[in-house]
Amino acid sequence: MRGRGNARSSRALAVSWCPATWLPRLDMGRLSRPRSSISHRNLPPLFLFVLFVGPFNCLASYSRATELLYSLNEGLPAGVLIGSLAEDLRLVPRAAGRQDQLSQVPERPVAERNPPLSFSLASRGLSGQYVTLDNRSGELHTSAQEIDREALCLEGGGGAWGGSISISSSPSSDSCLLLLDVLVLPQEYFRFVKVKIAIRDINDNAPQFPVSQISVWVPENAPINTRLAIEHPAMDPDIGTNGVQTYRLLDYHRMFTLDVEENENGERTPYLIVMGLLDRETQDQYVSIIIAEDGGSPPLLGSATLTIGITDINDNCPLFTDSQINVTVFGNATVGTPVAAVQAVDKDLGTNAQITYAYSQKVPQASKDLFHLDETTGVIQLFSKIGGSVLQTHKLTILANGPGCIPAVTTALVTIIKVIFRPPEIVPRYIANEVDGVVYLKELEPINTPIAFFTIRDPEGKYKVNCYLDGEGPFRLSPYKPYNNEYLLETTKPMDYELQQFYEIAVVAWNSEGFHVKKIIKVQLLDDNDNAPIFLQPLLELTIEENNAPHAFLTKLYATDADSEERGQVSYFLGPDAPSYFSLDSVTGILTVSTQLDREEKEKYRYTVRAVDSGKPPRESVATVVLTVLDKNDNSPRFINKDFSFFVPENFPGYGEIGVISVTDADAGRNGWVALSVVNQSDIFVIDTGKGMLRAKVSLDREQQSSYTLWVEAVDGGEPALSSTAKITILLLDINDNPPLVLFPQSNMSYLLVLPSTLPGSPVTEVYAVDKDTGMNAVIAYSIIGRRGPRPESFRIDPKTGNITLEEALLQTDYGLHRLLVKVSDHGYPEPLHSTVMVNLFVNDTVSNESYIESLLRKEPEINIEEKEPQISIEPTHRKVEAVSCVPTLVALSVISLGSITLVTGMGIYICLRRGKNHHREDENLEVQIPLKGKIDLHMRERKPMAISNI
């Protein structure tokens, strides 16, 4: 990508430094450029400064250090042009459309400079991560690493000149600069260039609250228009209008509204404003959603839950439900017997609802001494024994006091009933463990567990006493035989601590006179570890995307145990079948995976987790975790072979099946769906995506093109899509679709003069043909299938070469025209193809009458066609070598050494044979070196174009 639509260059000022003094040298031609770092109001001081350092400008010319400023948006793709250093440093003419004051002086292009210019970063560092610099042209482009302004400057900002690249930002400024040092070489063009790239913000971040739950507390007596700042305002890494601009509530409940205040630093804080009268006793909490919105186009939103709690004030006083209660007390009641209980209610909370009870000053002291009032519970108990002189009626005025309230008043009217006869007596004897009137039983005690014996007595000794059990619970009171007035209290069924922990029953005894007494029995169950932990979900089906971050959160296990104390404390453990890279916190139950999961390696994980309590012995339960790894498009399509080769016979019909291109994608679903397409030569070939079948749109001719090289691209359906390519080679197999083409003779009307003195075995002429096919389809055989003339059998044709030679010496009777019909046939399969040509040989000393010969040629020859097929041997044949006579050599050798005749004879035979072979090779080479065509051209004359006919 080229262009500057999103990477606008802004070179406001070029500054040079002397190495020794670092004195700035201003380029006055650039002062009027936009976005200049020098304002017009600073020009006079700058001119004075320039005049002052004028004598030192000679030093600046040696350093040639320059600063360039560019700007571009964050998030641009790779290849976007940031700027051209060669143009902006006036090292080359500015391109069309970019002429300005900096390019008024023509310069030679970079390519024409000798030596050429070279641009490089001062040090490699991390330069390739964000920008790429063309070493020859000096163009800066964005790299494949996308520039994220927030990641560069808000998280890891800070830095200065140094190295090849660094980041610079200021907390008090919105600027985000990418800093580079660039060297321009060779020495005669040397520059040390400091490049600043300002990264402009785009709205690529939504506002985000630091917490998902925000709580605000408002007193219920808060007046209208009360303003309360909402803590934890939303944050937006973007700046300017792309940052947070406003807040709003999804539901104002007709009681609240929002206002936003901006401080001198530009930070916006939301304020909650009370718009109605609040009453905690009516509604103590309001829940809404607070939304933060930025100023981007389109705007981005962030939200959090806002809980508005109403705090209590002391705006309610205690109230009694009854203004008076009436109770009776028997004169023989024991000290400590509860007489009555009063209760007042205060709608406030906490200390505002604390109530204390007290007698009114109107209550006589005697009544106060007889009946004790608990100031906390409001219970009235008999405090002393009732004597005979005690008043029969007592009016107890009771006050309920609350903080800052007028006391509420109720009256308890107590009537004392004098007892003439003594009531029955109940004497308990406990079997179970009893402490301070409370019986303790284990919940796992069996049925009919005895609790206590009760002896019922009549102090008068003359009344019949009955006894029964009052209250609910799994208990039974029955007479204990054979004794009288003895009763056994026992359990009737198993008890469960988790269903009920405490029972209160009473043993009641009454006589025939109507007097009765009651003995209260309190039973407290003791917990046993009789419950195992229970998972809320015995089967946990979880999902996670593959390539997850290490230590990714999966779920939080939760199991309950109905037992109490340590017996109900649950710890969590992985089962033995869980892979080692899963972790489970034993206390919190948080399940995590410590490594990245790959769906292509394993898609489902199934293992158990245990919940174990702390009882003795401990109890446990098991749940099953089924984790499904969701697919991501992290695998490119993969061809079965990187290179495919197909052999196809030529003239293959259009859209015929050439071969299958097999491709797979390890991903699943749409990520694994693969589309195939032909990249090149798509006008000839097409591929069926569903089957991967490669087809040719047209019939292919090997003689026009024998092979094709295609590139096939496979693209999956993921987002973003991944692709791969494979090379396809198509080789066309030859079929016998071309008959041999006779190139010589060129016409059936041409003829050749053969001298009668021609020796037998001499070549006379040749038939030369070619076949466009290949292989055996192009192997040509020559044969004479018809003859006419005085003695046409005097000529023979070589089936391999087509050379026509004279077999026998020509006689006086052989003068005249000899016509040979030659068949030229290939060895094609399944049907060989052939052509014919007429070879005309005129035997005579001279060509004296050409018109006569032509008249003979024009006559239709009567030639009988011989059906003998031409035979050709693939292996070359060799003529028998005639041994050269070695007799003189043998005689000379025998004269030299008679004693070594055997050895010499053998050597002579060997030498003779070698000479014979060499002589034969020389003859063959001599024959090859004499071109037949040269011989033929001496006598052959072209008369008419040769007509080729197929027989």
RATA-V994274 format. One record per residue. N is the residue number from 1. RES is the residue in one letter. SS is DSSP state (A for helix, B for strand, O for the rest). OMEGA is omega as a letter, one per 30 degrees, with the letter a starting at -180 (NA if undefined). Layout:
BEGIN
N|RES|SS|OMEGA ; N|RES|SS|OMEGA
END
This chain:
BEGIN
1|M|O|l ; 2|R|O|a ; 3|G|O|a ; 4|R|O|a ; 5|G|O|a ; 6|N|O|a ; 7|A|O|a ; 8|R|O|l ; 9|S|B|l ; 10|S|O|a ; 11|R|O|a ; 12|A|O|a ; 13|L|O|l ; 14|A|O|a ; 15|V|B|l ; 16|S|B|a ; 17|W|O|l ; 18|C|O|a ; 19|P|O|a ; 20|A|O|a ; 21|T|O|a ; 22|W|O|l ; 23|L|O|a ; 24|P|O|l ; 25|R|B|a ; 26|L|B|l ; 27|D|O|a ; 28|M|A|l ; 29|G|A|a ; 30|R|A|a ; 31|L|O|a ; 32|S|O|a ; 33|R|O|l ; 34|P|O|l ; 35|R|O|a ; 36|S|O|l ; 37|S|O|l ; 38|I|O|l ; 39|S|O|a ; 40|H|A|a ; 41|R|A|l ; 42|N|A|a ; 43|L|A|a ; 44|P|A|l ; 45|P|A|a ; 46|L|A|l ; 47|F|A|l ; 48|L|A|a ; 49|F|A|l ; 50|V|A|l ; 51|L|A|a ; 52|F|A|a ; 53|V|O|a ; 54|G|A|a ; 55|P|A|a ; 56|F|A|a ; 57|N|A|l ; 58|C|A|a ; 59|L|A|a ; 60|A|A|a ; 61|S|A|a ; 62|Y|A|a ; 63|S|A|l ; 64|R|O|l ; 65|A|B|a ; 66|T|B|l ; 67|E|B|l ; 68|L|B|a ; 69|L|B|l ; 70|Y|B|l ; 71|S|B|l ; 72|L|B|l ; 73|N|B|l ; 74|E|O|l ; 75|G|O|a ; 76|L|O|l ; 77|P|O|l ; 78|A|O|l ; 79|G|O|l ; 80|V|O|a ; 81|L|B|l ; 82|I|B|l ; 83|G|B|l ; 84|S|B|a ; 85|L|A|a ; 86|A|A|a ; 87|E|A|a ; 88|D|A|l ; 89|L|O|l ; 90|R|O|l ; 91|L|O|l ; 92|V|O|l ; 93|P|O|l ; 94|R|O|a ; 95|A|O|a ; 96|A|O|a ; 97|G|O|a ; 98|R|O|l ; 99|Q|O|l ; 100|D|O|a ; 101|Q|A|a ; 102|L|A|a ; 103|S|A|l ; 104|Q|O|a ; 105|V|O|a ; 106|P|O|l ; 107|E|O|l ; 108|R|O|l ; 109|P|O|a ; 110|V|A|a ; 111|A|A|a ; 112|E|A|a ; 113|R|O|l ; 114|N|O|g ; 115|P|O|a ; 116|P|O|l ; 117|L|O|l ; 118|S|B|a ; 119|F|B|l ; 120|S|B|l ; 121|L|B|a ; 122|A|O|l ; 123|S|O|a ; 124|R|O|l ; 125|G|O|a ; 126|L|O|a ; 127|S|A|a ; 128|G|A|a ; 129|Q|A|a ; 130|Y|A|a ; 131|V|B|l ; 132|T|B|a ; 133|L|B|l ; 134|D|O|a ; 135|N|O|a ; 136|R|O|a ; 137|S|O|a ; 138|G|O|l ; 139|E|B|l ; 140|L|B|l ; 141|H|B|l ; 142|T|B|a ; 143|S|O|a ; 144|A|O|l ; 145|Q|O|a ; 146|E|O|a ; 147|I|O|l ; 148|D|O|a ; 149|R|A|a ; 150|E|A|l ; 151|A|A|a ; 152|L|A|a ; 153|C|A|a ; 154|L|A|a ; 155|E|A|a ; 156|G|O|a ; 157|G|O|a ; 158|G|O|a ; 159|G|O|a ; 160|A|O|l ; 161|W|O|l ; 162|G|O|a ; 163|G|O|a ; 164|S|O|a ; 165|I|B|l ; 166|S|B|a ; 167|I|B|l ; 168|S|B|l ; 169|S|B|a ; 170|S|O|l ; 171|P|O|a ; 172|S|O|a ; 173|S|O|l ; 174|D|O|a ; 175|S|O|l ; 176|C|B|a ; 177|L|B|l ; 178|L|B|a ; 179|L|B|l ; 180|L|B|l ; 181|D|B|a ; 182|V|B|l ; 183|L|B|l ; 184|V|B|a ; 185|L|B|g ; 186|P|O|a ; 187|Q|A|a ; 188|E|A|l ; 189|Y|A|a ; 190|F|O|l ; 191|R|B|l ; 192|F|B|a ; 193|V|B|l ; 194|K|B|a ; 195|V|B|l ; 196|K|B|l ; 197|I|B|l ; 198|A|B|a ; 199|I|B|a ; 200|R|B|a ; 201|D|O|l ; 202|I|O|a ; 203|N|O|a ; 204|D|O|l ; 205|N|O|l ; 206|A|O|l ; 207|P|O|a ; 208|Q|B|l ; 209|F|O|a ; 210|P|O|l ; 211|V|O|a ; 212|S|O|a ; 213|Q|B|l ; 214|I|B|a ; 215|S|B|l ; 216|V|B|a ; 217|W|B|a ; 218|V|B|l ; 219|P|B|a ; 220|E|O|l ; 221|N|O|a ; 222|A|O|l ; 223|P|O|l ; 224|I|O|a ; 225|N|O|l ; 226|T|O|a ; 227|R|B|l ; 228|L|B|l ; 229|A|B|l ; 230|I|O|l ; 231|E|O|a ; 232|H|O|l ; 233|P|O|a ; 234|A|O|l ; 235|M|B|l ; 236|D|O|a ; 237|P|O|l ; 238|D|O|a ; 239|I|O|l ; 240|G|A|l ; 241|T|A|l ; 242|N|A|l ; 243|G|O|a ; 244|V|B|a ; 245|Q|B|a ; 246|T|B|l ; 247|Y|B|l ; 248|R|B|l ; 249|L|B|l ; 250|L|O|l ; 251|D|O|a ; 252|Y|O|l ; 253|H|O|a ; 254|R|O|a ; 255|M|O|a ; 256|F|B|l ; 257|T|B|a ; 258|L|B|l ; 259|D|B|a ; 260|V|B|l ; 261|E|B|a ; 262|E|B|l ; 263|N|O|a ; 264|E|O|l ; 265|N|O|l ; 266|G|O|a ; 267|E|O|a ; 268|R|B|a ; 269|T|B|l ; 270|P|B|l ; 271|Y|B|l ; 272|L|B|a ; 273|I|B|l ; 274|V|B|a ; 275|M|O|a ; 276|G|O|a ; 277|L|O|a ; 278|L|O|l ; 279|D|O|a ; 280|R|O|a ; 281|E|O|l ; 282|T|O|l ; 283|Q|O|a ; 284|D|O|a ; 285|Q|B|l ; 286|Y|B|a ; 287|V|B|l ; 288|S|B|l ; 289|I|B|l ; 290|I|B|a ; 291|I|B|l ; 292|A|B|a ; 293|E|B|l ; 294|D|B|a ; 295|G|O|l ; 296|G|O|l ; 297|S|O|f ; 298|P|O|a ; 299|P|O|l ; 300|L|O|a ; 301|L|B|l ; 302|G|B|a ; 303|S|B|l ; 304|A|B|l ; 305|T|B|l ; 306|L|B|l ; 307|T|B|a ; 308|I|B|l ; 309|G|B|a ; 310|I|B|a ; 311|T|B|a ; 312|D|O|l ; 313|I|O|a ; 314|N|O|a ; 315|D|O|l ; 316|N|O|l ; 317|C|O|a ; 318|P|O|l ; 319|L|B|l ; 320|F|B|l ; 321|T|O|l ; 322|D|O|l ; 323|S|O|l ; 324|Q|B|l ; 325|I|B|a ; 326|N|B|l ; 327|V|B|l ; 328|T|B|l ; 329|V|B|l ; 330|F|B|a ; 331|G|O|l ; 332|N|O|l ; 333|A|O|a ; 334|T|O|l ; 335|V|O|a ; 336|G|O|l ; 337|T|O|l ; 338|P|B|a ; 339|V|B|a ; 340|A|B|l ; 341|A|B|l ; 342|V|O|a ; 343|Q|O|l ; 344|A|B|a ; 345|V|B|l ; 346|D|O|a ; 347|K|O|l ; 348|D|O|a ; 349|L|O|l ; 350|G|A|a ; 351|T|A|l ; 352|N|A|a ; 353|A|A|l ; 354|Q|O|a ; 355|I|O|l ; 356|T|B|a ; 357|Y|B|a ; 358|A|B|l ; 359|Y|B|l ; 360|S|O|l ; 361|Q|O|l ; 362|K|O|a ; 363|V|O|a ; 364|P|O|a ; 365|Q|A|l ; 366|A|A|l ; 367|S|A|l ; 368|K|A|a ; 369|D|A|a ; 370|L|A|a ; 371|F|B|a ; 372|H|B|l ; 373|L|B|l ; 374|D|O|a ; 375|E|O|a ; 376|T|O|a ; 377|T|O|a ; 378|G|O|a ; 379|V|B|l ; 380|I|B|a ; 381|Q|B|l ; 382|L|B|a ; 383|F|O|l ; 384|S|O|a ; 385|K|O|a ; 386|I|O|l ; 387|G|O|a ; 388|G|O|a ; 389|S|O|a ; 390|V|O|l ; 391|L|O|a ; 392|Q|O|a ; 393|T|B|l ; 394|H|B|l ; 395|K|B|a ; 396|L|B|l ; 397|T|B|a ; 398|I|B|l ; 399|L|B|l ; 400|A|B|a ; 401|N|B|l ; 402|G|O|a ; 403|P|O|l ; 404|G|O|a ; 405|C|O|l ; 406|I|O|a ; 407|P|O|l ; 408|A|B|a ; 409|V|B|l ; 410|T|B|a ; 411|T|B|l ; 412|A|B|a ; 413|L|B|a ; 414|V|B|l ; 415|T|B|a ; 416|I|B|l ; 417|I|B|l ; 418|K|O|a ; 419|V|O|l ; 420|I|O|a ; 421|F|O|l ; 422|R|O|a ; 423|P|O|l ; 424|P|O|l ; 425|E|B|l ; 426|I|B|a ; 427|V|B|a ; 428|P|B|l ; 429|R|B|a ; 430|Y|B|l ; 431|I|O|l ; 432|A|O|a ; 433|N|B|a ; 434|E|B|l ; 435|V|B|l ; 436|D|O|l ; 437|G|O|l ; 438|V|B|l ; 439|V|B|a ; 440|Y|B|l ; 441|L|B|l ; 442|K|B|a ; 443|E|O|a ; 444|L|O|l ; 445|E|O|a ; 446|P|O|l ; 447|I|O|l ; 448|N|O|l ; 449|T|O|a ; 450|P|B|a ; 451|I|B|a ; 452|A|B|l ; 453|F|B|l ; 454|F|B|l ; 455|T|B|a ; 456|I|B|a ; 457|R|B|l ; 458|D|O|a ; 459|P|O|a ; 460|E|O|l ; 461|G|O|a ; 462|K|O|l ; 463|Y|O|l ; 464|K|O|a ; 465|V|B|l ; 466|N|B|a ; 467|C|B|l ; 468|Y|B|a ; 469|L|B|a ; 470|D|B|a ; 471|G|O|a ; 472|E|O|l ; 473|G|O|a ; 474|P|O|a ; 475|F|B|l ; 476|R|B|l ; 477|L|B|a ; 478|S|B|l ; 479|P|B|a ; 480|Y|O|a ; 481|K|O|g ; 482|P|O|a ; 483|Y|O|l ; 484|N|O|l ; 485|N|O|l ; 486|E|B|a ; 487|Y|B|a ; 488|L|B|l ; 489|L|B|a ; 490|E|B|l ; 491|T|B|a ; 492|T|O|l ; 493|K|O|a ; 494|P|O|a ; 495|M|O|a ; 496|D|O|a ; 497|Y|O|a ; 498|E|O|l ; 499|L|O|l ; 500|Q|O|a ; 501|Q|O|a ; 502|F|B|l ; 503|Y|B|l ; 504|E|B|a ; 505|I|B|a ; 506|A|B|l ; 507|V|B|a ; 508|V|B|l ; 509|A|B|l ; 510|W|B|a ; 511|N|B|a ; 512|S|O|l ; 513|E|O|l ; 514|G|O|l ; 515|F|O|l ; 516|H|B|l ; 517|V|B|a ; 518|K|B|l ; 519|K|B|a ; 520|I|B|l ; 521|I|B|l ; 522|K|B|a ; 523|V|B|l ; 524|Q|B|l ; 525|L|B|l ; 526|L|B|a ; 527|D|O|l ; 528|D|O|l ; 529|N|O|a ; 530|D|O|l ; 531|N|O|l ; 532|A|O|l ; 533|P|O|a ; 534|I|B|l ; 535|F|B|l ; 536|L|O|l ; 537|Q|O|l ; 538|P|O|l ; 539|L|B|a ; 540|L|B|l ; 541|E|B|a ; 542|L|B|l ; 543|T|B|l ; 544|I|B|l ; 545|E|B|l ; 546|E|O|a ; 547|N|O|a ; 548|N|O|l ; 549|A|O|l ; 550|P|O|l ; 551|H|O|l ; 552|A|B|l ; 553|F|B|l ; 554|L|B|l ; 555|T|B|l ; 556|K|B|l ; 557|L|O|l ; 558|Y|O|l ; 559|A|B|a ; 560|T|B|l ; 561|D|O|a ; 562|A|O|l ; 563|D|O|a ; 564|S|O|l ; 565|E|A|a ; 566|E|A|l ; 567|R|A|l ; 568|G|A|l ; 569|Q|O|a ; 570|V|B|l ; 571|S|B|a ; 572|Y|B|a ; 573|F|B|l ; 574|L|B|l ; 575|G|O|a ; 576|P|O|a ; 577|D|O|a ; 578|A|O|l ; 579|P|O|a ; 580|S|O|a ; 581|Y|O|l ; 582|F|B|a ; 583|S|B|l ; 584|L|B|l ; 585|D|O|a ; 586|S|O|a ; 587|V|O|a ; 588|T|O|a ; 589|G|O|a ; 590|I|B|a ; 591|L|B|a ; 592|T|B|l ; 593|V|B|a ; 594|S|O|a ; 595|T|O|l ; 596|Q|O|l ; 597|L|O|a ; 598|D|O|a ; 599|R|O|a ; 600|E|O|l ; 601|E|O|l ; 602|K|O|a ; 603|E|O|a ; 604|K|B|l ; 605|Y|B|l ; 606|R|B|l ; 607|Y|B|a ; 608|T|B|l ; 609|V|B|a ; 610|R|B|l ; 611|A|B|a ; 612|V|B|l ; 613|D|B|a ; 614|S|O|l ; 615|G|O|l ; 616|K|O|f ; 617|P|O|a ; 618|P|O|l ; 619|R|O|a ; 620|E|B|l ; 621|S|B|a ; 622|V|B|l ; 623|A|B|a ; 624|T|B|l ; 625|V|B|l ; 626|V|B|a ; 627|L|B|l ; 628|T|B|l ; 629|V|B|a ; 630|L|B|a ; 631|D|O|l ; 632|K|O|a ; 633|N|O|a ; 634|D|O|l ; 635|N|O|l ; 636|S|O|l ; 637|P|O|a ; 638|R|B|l ; 639|F|B|l ; 640|I|O|l ; 641|N|O|l ; 642|K|O|l ; 643|D|B|l ; 644|F|B|l ; 645|S|B|l ; 646|F|B|l ; 647|F|B|a ; 648|V|B|l ; 649|P|B|l ; 650|E|O|a ; 651|N|O|l ; 652|F|O|a ; 653|P|O|l ; 654|G|O|a ; 655|Y|O|l ; 656|G|O|a ; 657|E|B|l ; 658|I|B|l ; 659|G|B|a ; 660|V|B|l ; 661|I|O|a ; 662|S|O|a ; 663|V|B|l ; 664|T|B|l ; 665|D|O|a ; 666|A|O|l ; 667|D|O|a ; 668|A|O|l ; 669|G|A|a ; 670|R|A|l ; 671|N|A|a ; 672|G|A|l ; 673|W|O|a ; 674|V|B|l ; 675|A|B|a ; 676|L|B|l ; 677|S|B|l ; 678|V|B|a ; 679|V|O|a ; 680|N|O|a ; 681|Q|O|l ; 682|S|O|l ; 683|D|O|a ; 684|I|O|a ; 685|F|B|l ; 686|V|B|a ; 687|I|B|l ; 688|D|B|a ; 689|T|O|a ; 690|G|O|a ; 691|K|O|a ; 692|G|O|a ; 693|M|B|l ; 694|L|B|a ; 695|R|B|l ; 696|A|B|a ; 697|K|O|a ; 698|V|O|l ; 699|S|O|a ; 700|L|O|a ; 701|D|O|a ; 702|R|O|a ; 703|E|O|l ; 704|Q|O|l ; 705|Q|O|a ; 706|S|O|a ; 707|S|B|l ; 708|Y|B|l ; 709|T|B|a ; 710|L|B|l ; 711|W|B|l ; 712|V|B|a ; 713|E|B|l ; 714|A|B|a ; 715|V|B|l ; 716|D|B|a ; 717|G|O|a ; 718|G|O|l ; 719|E|O|f ; 720|P|O|a ; 721|A|O|l ; 722|L|O|a ; 723|S|B|l ; 724|S|B|a ; 725|T|B|l ; 726|A|B|l ; 727|K|B|a ; 728|I|B|l ; 729|T|B|l ; 730|I|B|l ; 731|L|B|a ; 732|L|B|l ; 733|L|B|a ; 734|D|O|l ; 735|I|O|a ; 736|N|O|a ; 737|D|O|l ; 738|N|O|l ; 739|P|O|l ; 740|P|O|l ; 741|L|B|a ; 742|V|B|l ; 743|L|B|l ; 744|F|B|f ; 745|P|O|a ; 746|Q|O|a ; 747|S|O|l ; 748|N|O|a ; 749|M|O|l ; 750|S|O|a ; 751|Y|B|a ; 752|L|B|l ; 753|L|B|l ; 754|V|B|a ; 755|L|O|l ; 756|P|O|a ; 757|S|O|a ; 758|T|O|a ; 759|L|O|l ; 760|P|O|a ; 761|G|O|l ; 762|S|O|l ; 763|P|B|a ; 764|V|B|l ; 765|T|B|l ; 766|E|B|l ; 767|V|O|a ; 768|Y|B|a ; 769|A|B|l ; 770|V|B|l ; 771|D|O|a ; 772|K|O|l ; 773|D|O|a ; 774|T|O|l ; 775|G|A|l ; 776|M|A|l ; 777|N|A|a ; 778|A|A|l ; 779|V|O|a ; 780|I|B|l ; 781|A|B|a ; 782|Y|B|l ; 783|S|B|l ; 784|I|B|a ; 785|I|B|l ; 786|G|B|a ; 787|R|B|l ; 788|R|B|l ; 789|G|O|l ; 790|P|O|l ; 791|R|O|a ; 792|P|A|l ; 793|E|A|l ; 794|S|A|a ; 795|F|B|l ; 796|R|B|a ; 797|I|B|l ; 798|D|O|a ; 799|P|O|a ; 800|K|O|a ; 801|T|O|a ; 802|G|O|l ; 803|N|B|l ; 804|I|B|a ; 805|T|B|l ; 806|L|B|a ; 807|E|O|a ; 808|E|O|l ; 809|A|O|a ; 810|L|O|l ; 811|L|O|l ; 812|Q|A|a ; 813|T|A|a ; 814|D|A|l ; 815|Y|O|l ; 816|G|B|a ; 817|L|B|l ; 818|H|B|a ; 819|R|B|a ; 820|L|B|l ; 821|L|B|a ; 822|V|B|l ; 823|K|B|l ; 824|V|B|a ; 825|S|B|l ; 826|D|B|l ; 827|H|O|a ; 828|G|O|l ; 829|Y|O|g ; 830|P|O|a ; 831|E|O|l ; 832|P|O|l ; 833|L|O|a ; 834|H|B|l ; 835|S|B|l ; 836|T|B|l ; 837|V|B|l ; 838|M|B|l ; 839|V|B|a ; 840|N|B|a ; 841|L|B|a ; 842|F|B|a ; 843|V|B|a ; 844|N|O|l ; 845|D|O|a ; 846|T|O|l ; 847|V|O|a ; 848|S|O|a ; 849|N|O|a ; 850|E|A|a ; 851|S|A|l ; 852|Y|A|a ; 853|I|A|a ; 854|E|A|l ; 855|S|A|l ; 856|L|A|a ; 857|L|A|a ; 858|R|A|l ; 859|K|O|l ; 860|E|O|a ; 861|P|O|l ; 862|E|O|a ; 863|I|O|l ; 864|N|O|a ; 865|I|O|l ; 866|E|O|a ; 867|E|O|a ; 868|K|O|l ; 869|E|O|l ; 870|P|O|l ; 871|Q|O|a ; 872|I|O|l ; 873|S|O|l ; 874|I|O|l ; 875|E|O|a ; 876|P|O|l ; 877|T|O|a ; 878|H|O|l ; 879|R|O|a ; 880|K|O|a ; 881|V|O|l ; 882|E|O|a ; 883|A|O|l ; 884|V|O|a ; 885|S|O|a ; 886|C|O|a ; 887|V|A|a ; 888|P|A|a ; 889|T|A|a ; 890|L|A|l ; 891|V|A|a ; 892|A|A|a ; 893|L|A|a ; 894|S|A|l ; 895|V|A|a ; 896|I|A|a ; 897|S|O|l ; 898|L|O|a ; 899|G|O|a ; 900|S|O|a ; 901|I|A|a ; 902|T|A|a ; 903|L|A|a ; 904|V|A|l ; 905|T|A|l ; 906|G|A|l ; 907|M|A|l ; 908|G|A|l ; 909|I|A|a ; 910|Y|A|a ; 911|I|A|a ; 912|C|A|l ; 913|L|A|l ; 914|R|A|a ; 915|R|A|l ; 916|G|A|l ; 917|K|A|a ; 918|N|A|l ; 919|H|A|l ; 920|H|A|a ; 921|R|A|l ; 922|E|A|l ; 923|D|A|a ; 924|E|A|l ; 925|N|A|a ; 926|L|A|l ; 927|E|A|a ; 928|V|A|a ; 929|Q|A|l ; 930|I|O|a ; 931|P|O|l ; 932|L|A|a ; 933|K|A|l ; 934|G|A|l ; 935|K|A|a ; 936|I|A|a ; 937|D|A|l ; 938|L|O|a ; 939|H|O|a ; 940|M|O|l ; 941|R|B|l ; 942|E|O|l ; 943|R|O|a ; 944|K|O|l ; 945|P|O|a ; 946|M|O|l ; 947|A|O|a ; 948|I|O|l ; 949|S|B|l ; 950|N|O|l ; 951|I|O|NA
END
